[in-house]
Amino acid sequence: MDEELFSEKEESFLLVDLKIQIPQELYVAYQRCSWMIVHETGRKTLDVMQEMVRDFLMKHGC
């Protein structure tokens, strides 16, 4: 299916939560980094989250 055919609300039904356990300093760094990307680029927080996960998976050949 073409993702552009889904509205934001419909797309949110296709999402699942991902819970990871990380040290406090990594959590703070992630929050700071994602906040800066969102505010500097105007992109959506969800888009930034998905990009970070995709980058991780690609880096590890998954």
C-alpha positions as CSV (number, residue, x, y, z in Angstrom):
1,M,0.0,0.0,0.0
2,D,1.1,3.5,-0.7
3,E,1.8,5.3,2.6
4,E,0.7,8.6,1.2
5,L,-2.8,7.3,1.0
6,F,-3.0,7.1,4.8
7,S,-4.0,10.1,6.8
8,E,-2.0,10.8,10.0
9,K,-4.8,9.4,12.1
10,E,-5.0,6.2,10.1
11,E,-1.3,5.8,10.1
12,S,-1.1,6.1,13.9
13,F,-3.2,2.9,14.0
14,L,-0.4,1.0,12.3
15,L,2.2,2.0,14.9
16,V,3.4,0.0,17.8
17,D,5.3,1.1,20.9
18,L,9.0,0.2,21.3
19,K,10.3,0.2,24.8
20,I,14.1,0.1,25.4
21,Q,16.1,0.3,28.6
22,I,19.0,2.8,28.5
23,P,21.1,4.8,31.0
24,Q,19.8,8.2,32.0
25,E,22.5,10.1,30.1
26,L,21.6,8.3,26.8
27,Y,17.9,9.2,27.4
28,V,18.7,12.8,28.0
29,A,21.0,12.9,24.9
30,Y,18.3,11.3,22.7
31,Q,15.7,13.8,24.0
32,R,18.0,16.7,23.3
33,C,19.0,15.5,19.9
34,S,15.5,14.7,18.7
35,W,14.2,18.0,20.0
36,M,16.9,19.9,18.1
37,I,16.2,18.0,14.9
38,V,12.4,18.7,15.2
39,H,12.8,22.4,15.9
40,E,15.6,23.0,13.4
41,T,14.0,21.2,10.5
42,G,10.3,21.5,11.3
43,R,9.9,17.8,10.9
44,K,7.4,15.8,13.0
45,T,8.7,14.0,16.2
46,L,7.3,10.7,14.9
47,D,9.3,11.1,11.6
48,V,12.5,11.7,13.6
49,M,11.8,8.6,15.8
50,Q,11.2,6.4,12.8
51,E,14.3,7.7,11.0
52,M,16.5,6.9,14.1
53,V,15.2,3.3,14.2
54,R,15.6,2.8,10.5
55,D,19.2,4.2,10.7
56,F,20.0,1.8,13.6
57,L,18.5,-1.2,11.7
58,M,20.4,-0.3,8.5
59,K,23.7,0.2,10.4
60,H,23.3,-3.4,11.8
61,G,22.2,-4.9,8.5
62,C,18.7,-5.8,9.8
